[in-house]
Amino acid sequence: MQENKPNKNPNQDSNQSFQESTVKHEEKICPNCLRIFECKVGSIQLCQCTKVQLTKEVTEYLATQYVDCLCFQCMETLAFEYRVNQKLVRLPWKI
């Protein structure tokens, strides 16, 4: 007795694998605010993180605080807070 195996199109399997490997968008949860956002590492020029201008110092600071991507709003807020704190530290405080 022969087993009836479904006819698989080898091109269909390779096409699906190609699409899955080239599209690297995923939903992530912001570790700061717990908001869900879409990370577009496969199309970085379309990713929400490219909207925020971060200096090297801010990027390094955020990397010490968080191990994963942040949402756009949190990146903007935390970058602003970092800049304000740096300015406060430089003020000549007299007690």
Order of alpha helices (4+ residues) and beta strands (2+ residues): alpha-beta-beta-alpha-alpha
